[in-house]
Amino acid sequence: MPPEVVTELQDLTQYQDIHGAAATNALVARDFYTIEDPHERTETPDSRPTFGLDDGETDGIVFANARDVDGFLTDEFGGTNFPLIHAVLQGPRIVPTPRLISEYARNGHLTDEEARTLLSVISPHRSWDTSPYVTQVRERLEE
């Protein structure tokens, strides 16, 4: 994980809401990921490219491209950032958060009911209630 993402998570922990709780949980899980500055790798630019995204997303994309990862997890799927992320990723598949949740259910890490509940809990906090994308994910979980 790029240091800029860790900084953004640390900033989010100040909030007493679902975002602060999620950021705290991600930081507590520190033993399960490594922190690496993508700009210190020989195959990446020395400075942050200008993609029109925030620094954390930009560094995440640089990191994902450099590490040749399979997927790039993002909650950007309803606005203009999704096609931009798609354009600058050089290989990884974009994995929107609702899709990750449904894949956890499909692979037995969550039940369909747990996945639907998780989507219901997150949706109002991420403006997903009217998202056609999330509606499709929910419908697949109900099949």
ABEGO torsion letter per residue (X at the ends): XBAAAAAAAAAAAABBBAAAAAAAAAAAAAAABBBBBAAABAABBABBBBAGBBAAAAAAAAAAAAAGBABBBBABAABAAAAAAAAABAABBBBBAAAAAAAAAAAGABBAAAAAAAAAAAAAAAGAAABAAAAAAAAAAAX
